[in-house]
Each structure stands twice: as structure tokens, then as C-alpha cells.
Amino acid sequence: MLANIYLHYVIDLWAERWRRCEATGDMIIVRYADDIIVGFEQETDARRFLDAMRERLRSQKHSMTWERFTQLANDWLPKPRILHPWPERRFAVKHPRWEPYA
């Protein structure tokens, strides 16, 4: 899930902008999970897109810090809810096999 959030920012939004501003022919982008397929009408667009994507990934490698990733996850993922009848005793399970004196 977190990879999809990362790829949305690093590839999806950027590729849509690249298509609007840079592509001279038709272009299609299909991404499912962490796979991406990009189709072009013209070979020159494909070569320029590949070069631009390599540069994009190279530049994003160091800008995605753990703090930024955590911020994105907190913004996109739902907050956890404890659905246990005794949340304060969630892991306080008593079982004879787990107690040293049993």
C-alpha cells in the first residue's frame, strides 16, 4: 500500500504532467500495483520519456525521507482502531503454556 502511495507521487502525477506538456503523439499509461506499462504513438516520445523517467527516479531517490513517507502514510491511510473489548489489556493473555510457573 505504501509503495502505491509513493509511486502515485513519483510516477503517476509526473507522467500525467509529462504527457500533457511534452508528448507530441498519443500516449497511454497503465499502472497496476507496482507495475507500469507506457505506450507511445511515436518512438521519439518513448525515448524522451525513458530519459526523463530515469532522471526523475534518480532525483527522487534521496528526496523521499522516512519522515516524508510517514507523513504521506498518515495522510492517506485510515487511522487504526482497536476493536478489542479490553483495549488496555490487548496483549495480556493468560495461558498456562506462556507463564513460567505453569
Helices and strands as residue ranges (DSSP letters): H 2-7, I 8-12, H 13-21, E 27-32, E 35-40, H 43-60, H 66-76, G 87-89, G 96-98
